[in-house]
């Protein structure tokens, strides 16, 4: 049997160091996220994002095992007030720039908001459209009951612009706190029509949306931002990046949202 040769200690040490150098680098691979994405991501989002963000939240959780996305869907103005008063949230997605300004001017945003998508108003009516509504002026006909969002809510502000553009004056029978509230009035048969977003009608198969040209002057941009007081900043950044991805854009487009402006 041949004797076993023992290498000098210095040679062994050099070999170990060389092997270690082959398996590690000083910097992470290009594009790698050094923050581990896990835990709960709390998202405050406009009510009109309910269906789309519900889908995107589930897909985000599948892409990032160990995460859980929770949502607070409501009128954007109310959400902005909650955030500025200290409500715990990681991400804010607004249905218009105004409520987002409330958050940024209060110093509660971490960085600049980015526009996620755009949305446009339609007239929601029952599928059979018994009042034969074909345009904005029809909402002012005697006996026509209309629901609008409250003026301080993005969908209410957009409705005011559209009505002013068309020279239409009407008295709604109800002013709702968010777009889902206005839509529900039509679903329940309590009103004949409501001014809501195109995306909300698309998510309600029992209703139909009547397009009207005046809505082109009241298109809403949807900004999104990570919040400064986020308890899960890595998860918040990952969620914002995900909902702005091409895959998420396809979901939003299918829901009826328009792409954000270029540039």
VOBA-250917 format. One record per residue (C-alpha): residue in one letter; chain; x negated, y, z. Coordinates in pm, whole numbers, padded with zeros to 5 digits. Example, Ala and Ser with C-alpha at 12.3 -4.5 7.8 and 13.67 -1.06 7.14 Angstrom:
BEGIN
code = A; unit = A; x = -01230; y = -00450; z = 00780;
code = S; unit = A; x = -01367; y = -00106; z = 00714;
//
This chain:
BEGIN
code = X; unit = A; x = 00000; y = 00000; z = 00000;
code = X; unit = A; x = -00128; y = 00342; z = -00098;
code = X; unit = A; x = -00181; y = 00592; z = 00187;
code = X; unit = A; x = 00066; y = 00887; z = 00203;
code = X; unit = A; x = -00103; y = 01217; z = 00128;
code = X; unit = A; x = -00005; y = 01511; z = 00345;
code = X; unit = A; x = -00005; y = 01853; z = 00180;
code = X; unit = A; x = -00168; y = 02138; z = 00367;
code = X; unit = A; x = 00076; y = 02345; z = 00572;
code = X; unit = A; x = 00007; y = 02660; z = 00368;
code = X; unit = A; x = 00103; y = 02489; z = 00044;
code = X; unit = A; x = 00431; y = 02364; z = 00194;
code = X; unit = A; x = 00517; y = 02713; z = 00319;
code = X; unit = A; x = 00456; y = 02866; z = -00022;
code = X; unit = A; x = 00675; y = 02603; z = -00189;
code = X; unit = A; x = 00962; y = 02668; z = 00052;
code = X; unit = A; x = 00944; y = 03042; z = -00008;
code = X; unit = A; x = 00940; y = 02992; z = -00385;
code = X; unit = A; x = 01249; y = 02771; z = -00372;
code = X; unit = A; x = 01429; y = 03020; z = -00150;
code = X; unit = A; x = 01350; y = 03296; z = -00396;
code = X; unit = A; x = 01508; y = 03095; z = -00681;
code = X; unit = A; x = 01838; y = 03059; z = -00494;
code = X; unit = A; x = 01892; y = 03415; z = -00367;
code = X; unit = A; x = 01876; y = 03773; z = -00484;
code = X; unit = A; x = 01860; y = 04099; z = -00298;
code = X; unit = A; x = 02182; y = 04225; z = -00462;
code = X; unit = A; x = 02516; y = 04053; z = -00530;
code = X; unit = A; x = 02595; y = 03958; z = -00890;
code = X; unit = A; x = 02711; y = 04244; z = -01110;
code = X; unit = A; x = 03078; y = 04318; z = -01055;
code = X; unit = A; x = 03105; y = 04105; z = -00740;
code = X; unit = A; x = 03320; y = 04236; z = -00455;
code = X; unit = A; x = 03115; y = 04228; z = -00138;
code = X; unit = A; x = 03431; y = 04265; z = 00074;
code = X; unit = A; x = 03617; y = 03943; z = 00144;
code = X; unit = A; x = 03982; y = 03980; z = 00043;
code = X; unit = A; x = 04205; y = 03818; z = 00300;
code = X; unit = A; x = 04471; y = 03899; z = 00557;
code = X; unit = A; x = 04787; y = 04106; z = 00529;
code = X; unit = A; x = 04819; y = 04394; z = 00282;
code = X; unit = A; x = 05100; y = 04634; z = 00376;
code = X; unit = A; x = 05242; y = 04814; z = 00074;
code = X; unit = A; x = 05482; y = 05108; z = 00091;
code = X; unit = A; x = 05645; y = 05130; z = -00253;
code = X; unit = A; x = 05926; y = 05311; z = -00432;
code = X; unit = A; x = 06255; y = 05118; z = -00436;
code = X; unit = A; x = 06245; y = 05098; z = -00816;
code = X; unit = A; x = 05932; y = 04881; z = -00790;
code = X; unit = A; x = 06112; y = 04613; z = -00587;
code = X; unit = A; x = 06140; y = 04342; z = -00851;
code = X; unit = A; x = 05808; y = 04407; z = -01027;
code = X; unit = A; x = 05601; y = 04437; z = -00709;
code = X; unit = A; x = 05772; y = 04131; z = -00564;
code = X; unit = A; x = 05641; y = 03931; z = -00860;
code = X; unit = A; x = 05298; y = 04094; z = -00850;
code = X; unit = A; x = 05270; y = 04040; z = -00475;
code = X; unit = A; x = 05321; y = 03665; z = -00515;
code = X; unit = A; x = 05068; y = 03650; z = -00797;
code = X; unit = A; x = 04816; y = 03850; z = -00597;
code = X; unit = A; x = 04848; y = 03603; z = -00310;
code = X; unit = A; x = 04784; y = 03317; z = -00554;
code = X; unit = A; x = 04474; y = 03489; z = -00692;
code = X; unit = A; x = 04347; y = 03567; z = -00339;
code = X; unit = A; x = 04422; y = 03268; z = -00113;
code = X; unit = A; x = 04442; y = 03373; z = 00249;
code = X; unit = A; x = 04619; y = 03701; z = 00173;
code = X; unit = A; x = 04977; y = 03801; z = 00241;
code = X; unit = A; x = 05147; y = 04105; z = 00091;
code = X; unit = A; x = 05430; y = 04270; z = 00284;
code = X; unit = A; x = 05644; y = 04544; z = 00132;
code = X; unit = A; x = 05841; y = 04842; z = 00257;
code = X; unit = A; x = 06063; y = 04947; z = -00034;
code = X; unit = A; x = 06254; y = 05274; z = -00001;
code = X; unit = A; x = 06285; y = 05624; z = -00143;
code = X; unit = A; x = 05940; y = 05768; z = -00210;
code = X; unit = A; x = 05999; y = 06087; z = -00011;
code = X; unit = A; x = 06102; y = 05891; z = 00297;
code = X; unit = A; x = 05801; y = 05663; z = 00264;
code = X; unit = A; x = 05567; y = 05961; z = 00234;
code = X; unit = A; x = 05715; y = 06107; z = 00553;
code = X; unit = A; x = 05663; y = 05777; z = 00734;
code = X; unit = A; x = 05300; y = 05762; z = 00624;
code = X; unit = A; x = 05221; y = 06119; z = 00729;
code = X; unit = A; x = 05380; y = 06045; z = 01066;
code = X; unit = A; x = 05147; y = 05752; z = 01123;
code = X; unit = A; x = 05336; y = 05446; z = 00999;
code = X; unit = A; x = 05087; y = 05161; z = 00945;
code = X; unit = A; x = 05035; y = 05100; z = 00573;
code = X; unit = A; x = 04749; y = 05008; z = 00341;
code = X; unit = A; x = 04883; y = 05118; z = 00000;
code = X; unit = A; x = 05136; y = 05376; z = -00118;
code = X; unit = A; x = 05305; y = 05360; z = -00460;
code = X; unit = A; x = 05536; y = 05653; z = -00532;
code = X; unit = A; x = 05799; y = 05703; z = -00803;
code = X; unit = A; x = 05680; y = 06059; z = -00865;
code = X; unit = A; x = 05380; y = 06285; z = -00798;
code = X; unit = A; x = 05566; y = 06501; z = -00543;
code = X; unit = A; x = 05583; y = 06249; z = -00256;
code = X; unit = A; x = 05226; y = 06144; z = -00332;
code = X; unit = A; x = 05117; y = 06507; z = -00289;
code = X; unit = A; x = 05269; y = 06502; z = 00059;
code = X; unit = A; x = 05036; y = 06215; z = 00147;
code = X; unit = A; x = 04723; y = 06352; z = -00019;
code = X; unit = A; x = 04767; y = 06704; z = 00119;
code = X; unit = A; x = 04805; y = 06555; z = 00468;
code = X; unit = A; x = 04467; y = 06389; z = 00420;
code = X; unit = A; x = 04610; y = 06038; z = 00435;
code = X; unit = A; x = 04483; y = 05910; z = 00098;
code = X; unit = A; x = 04148; y = 05739; z = 00049;
code = X; unit = A; x = 04042; y = 05879; z = -00286;
code = X; unit = A; x = 04241; y = 06007; z = -00582;
code = X; unit = A; x = 04573; y = 05844; z = -00675;
code = X; unit = A; x = 04595; y = 05673; z = -01015;
code = X; unit = A; x = 04907; y = 05659; z = -01231;
code = X; unit = A; x = 05033; y = 05303; z = -01241;
code = X; unit = A; x = 05323; y = 05336; z = -01486;
code = X; unit = A; x = 05602; y = 05564; z = -01601;
code = X; unit = A; x = 05980; y = 05532; z = -01581;
code = X; unit = A; x = 06277; y = 05692; z = -01751;
code = X; unit = A; x = 06642; y = 05744; z = -01659;
code = X; unit = A; x = 06944; y = 05575; z = -01816;
code = X; unit = A; x = 07314; y = 05585; z = -01732;
code = X; unit = A; x = 07411; y = 05266; z = -01552;
code = X; unit = A; x = 07765; y = 05148; z = -01626;
code = X; unit = A; x = 07950; y = 04816; z = -01589;
code = X; unit = A; x = 07888; y = 04571; z = -01873;
code = X; unit = A; x = 08229; y = 04641; z = -02027;
code = X; unit = A; x = 08176; y = 05019; z = -01993;
code = X; unit = A; x = 08549; y = 05087; z = -01930;
code = X; unit = A; x = 08501; y = 05466; z = -01923;
code = X; unit = A; x = 08335; y = 05453; z = -02267;
code = X; unit = A; x = 08032; y = 05648; z = -02153;
code = X; unit = A; x = 07802; y = 05715; z = -02449;
code = X; unit = A; x = 07604; y = 06015; z = -02329;
code = X; unit = A; x = 07529; y = 06255; z = -02047;
code = X; unit = A; x = 07822; y = 06489; z = -02125;
code = X; unit = A; x = 08068; y = 06202; z = -02068;
code = X; unit = A; x = 07978; y = 06200; z = -01699;
code = X; unit = A; x = 08144; y = 06539; z = -01658;
code = X; unit = A; x = 08482; y = 06422; z = -01790;
code = X; unit = A; x = 08766; y = 06461; z = -01538;
code = X; unit = A; x = 08817; y = 06153; z = -01324;
code = X; unit = A; x = 08472; y = 06005; z = -01391;
code = X; unit = A; x = 08306; y = 05904; z = -01066;
code = X; unit = A; x = 07926; y = 05938; z = -01069;
code = X; unit = A; x = 07655; y = 05842; z = -00820;
code = X; unit = A; x = 07324; y = 06028; z = -00811;
code = X; unit = A; x = 07016; y = 06001; z = -00595;
code = X; unit = A; x = 06968; y = 06282; z = -00344;
code = X; unit = A; x = 06780; y = 06581; z = -00493;
code = X; unit = A; x = 06470; y = 06528; z = -00275;
code = X; unit = A; x = 06430; y = 06169; z = -00404;
code = X; unit = A; x = 06235; y = 06126; z = -00732;
code = X; unit = A; x = 06530; y = 05976; z = -00921;
code = X; unit = A; x = 06748; y = 06264; z = -00797;
code = X; unit = A; x = 06493; y = 06523; z = -00903;
code = X; unit = A; x = 06468; y = 06361; z = -01247;
code = X; unit = A; x = 06848; y = 06352; z = -01276;
code = X; unit = A; x = 06865; y = 06723; z = -01197;
code = X; unit = A; x = 06616; y = 06800; z = -01473;
code = X; unit = A; x = 06804; y = 06587; z = -01725;
code = X; unit = A; x = 07141; y = 06740; z = -01640;
code = X; unit = A; x = 06997; y = 07092; z = -01664;
code = X; unit = A; x = 06837; y = 07007; z = -01998;
code = X; unit = A; x = 07172; y = 06890; z = -02134;
code = X; unit = A; x = 07365; y = 07180; z = -01984;
code = X; unit = A; x = 07584; y = 06931; z = -01797;
code = X; unit = A; x = 07736; y = 07021; z = -01462;
code = X; unit = A; x = 07901; y = 06757; z = -01250;
code = X; unit = A; x = 07988; y = 06686; z = -00889;
code = X; unit = A; x = 07878; y = 06338; z = -00784;
code = X; unit = A; x = 08096; y = 06144; z = -00543;
code = X; unit = A; x = 07786; y = 06030; z = -00355;
code = X; unit = A; x = 07418; y = 06118; z = -00317;
code = X; unit = A; x = 07208; y = 05814; z = -00231;
code = X; unit = A; x = 06875; y = 05788; z = -00046;
code = X; unit = A; x = 06714; y = 05580; z = -00322;
code = X; unit = A; x = 06782; y = 05446; z = -00669;
code = X; unit = A; x = 06896; y = 05106; z = -00543;
code = X; unit = A; x = 07167; y = 05276; z = -00342;
code = X; unit = A; x = 07299; y = 05458; z = -00649;
code = X; unit = A; x = 07286; y = 05137; z = -00852;
code = X; unit = A; x = 07477; y = 04945; z = -00584;
code = X; unit = A; x = 07769; y = 05188; z = -00611;
code = X; unit = A; x = 07815; y = 05087; z = -00975;
code = X; unit = A; x = 07779; y = 04717; z = -00896;
code = X; unit = A; x = 08048; y = 04745; z = -00627;
code = X; unit = A; x = 08284; y = 04934; z = -00858;
code = X; unit = A; x = 08285; y = 05239; z = -00631;
code = X; unit = A; x = 08172; y = 05465; z = -00915;
code = X; unit = A; x = 08197; y = 05455; z = -01293;
code = X; unit = A; x = 07833; y = 05540; z = -01359;
code = X; unit = A; x = 07503; y = 05635; z = -01201;
code = X; unit = A; x = 07182; y = 05795; z = -01320;
code = X; unit = A; x = 06910; y = 05543; z = -01240;
code = X; unit = A; x = 06586; y = 05413; z = -01389;
code = X; unit = A; x = 06578; y = 05192; z = -01694;
code = X; unit = A; x = 06396; y = 04925; z = -01492;
code = X; unit = A; x = 06673; y = 04903; z = -01234;
code = X; unit = A; x = 06942; y = 04840; z = -01494;
code = X; unit = A; x = 06726; y = 04575; z = -01659;
code = X; unit = A; x = 06713; y = 04394; z = -01325;
code = X; unit = A; x = 07096; y = 04401; z = -01295;
code = X; unit = A; x = 07249; y = 04173; z = -01563;
code = X; unit = A; x = 07604; y = 04272; z = -01469;
code = X; unit = A; x = 07534; y = 04630; z = -01577;
code = X; unit = A; x = 07426; y = 04798; z = -01898;
code = X; unit = A; x = 07213; y = 05106; z = -01950;
code = X; unit = A; x = 07321; y = 05390; z = -02177;
code = X; unit = A; x = 07021; y = 05576; z = -02315;
code = X; unit = A; x = 07046; y = 05954; z = -02352;
code = X; unit = A; x = 06797; y = 06193; z = -02516;
code = X; unit = A; x = 06779; y = 06439; z = -02227;
code = X; unit = A; x = 06597; y = 06179; z = -02018;
code = X; unit = A; x = 06284; y = 06228; z = -02231;
code = X; unit = A; x = 06218; y = 06552; z = -02045;
code = X; unit = A; x = 06239; y = 06386; z = -01703;
code = X; unit = A; x = 05998; y = 06093; z = -01724;
code = X; unit = A; x = 05842; y = 06007; z = -01388;
code = X; unit = A; x = 05477; y = 05908; z = -01336;
code = X; unit = A; x = 05418; y = 05647; z = -01064;
code = X; unit = A; x = 05094; y = 05715; z = -00872;
code = X; unit = A; x = 04937; y = 05460; z = -00639;
code = X; unit = A; x = 04662; y = 05501; z = -00378;
code = X; unit = A; x = 04478; y = 05323; z = -00097;
code = X; unit = A; x = 04552; y = 05490; z = 00235;
code = X; unit = A; x = 04280; y = 05627; z = 00460;
code = X; unit = A; x = 04418; y = 05457; z = 00770;
code = X; unit = A; x = 04448; y = 05120; z = 00598;
code = X; unit = A; x = 04398; y = 04832; z = 00840;
code = X; unit = A; x = 04288; y = 04612; z = 00550;
code = X; unit = A; x = 04095; y = 04843; z = 00314;
code = X; unit = A; x = 03938; y = 04557; z = 00115;
code = X; unit = A; x = 04279; y = 04401; z = 00058;
code = X; unit = A; x = 04427; y = 04739; z = -00029;
code = X; unit = A; x = 04160; y = 04809; z = -00290;
code = X; unit = A; x = 04203; y = 04463; z = -00437;
code = X; unit = A; x = 04581; y = 04502; z = -00457;
code = X; unit = A; x = 04560; y = 04840; z = -00631;
code = X; unit = A; x = 04306; y = 04699; z = -00877;
code = X; unit = A; x = 04529; y = 04399; z = -00943;
code = X; unit = A; x = 04850; y = 04593; z = -01013;
code = X; unit = A; x = 04656; y = 04812; z = -01256;
code = X; unit = A; x = 04514; y = 04512; z = -01444;
code = X; unit = A; x = 04624; y = 04402; z = -01792;
code = X; unit = A; x = 04803; y = 04100; z = -01647;
code = X; unit = A; x = 05005; y = 04318; z = -01412;
code = X; unit = A; x = 05071; y = 04572; z = -01687;
code = X; unit = A; x = 05250; y = 04298; z = -01883;
code = X; unit = A; x = 05483; y = 04236; z = -01587;
code = X; unit = A; x = 05561; y = 04606; z = -01554;
code = X; unit = A; x = 05624; y = 04643; z = -01927;
code = X; unit = A; x = 05860; y = 04345; z = -01928;
code = X; unit = A; x = 06050; y = 04514; z = -01646;
code = X; unit = A; x = 06100; y = 04826; z = -01859;
code = X; unit = A; x = 05820; y = 05048; z = -01731;
code = X; unit = A; x = 05620; y = 05254; z = -01977;
code = X; unit = A; x = 05238; y = 05250; z = -01971;
code = X; unit = A; x = 05062; y = 05538; z = -01795;
code = X; unit = A; x = 04935; y = 05831; z = -02001;
code = X; unit = A; x = 04599; y = 05777; z = -02166;
code = X; unit = A; x = 04304; y = 05976; z = -02028;
//
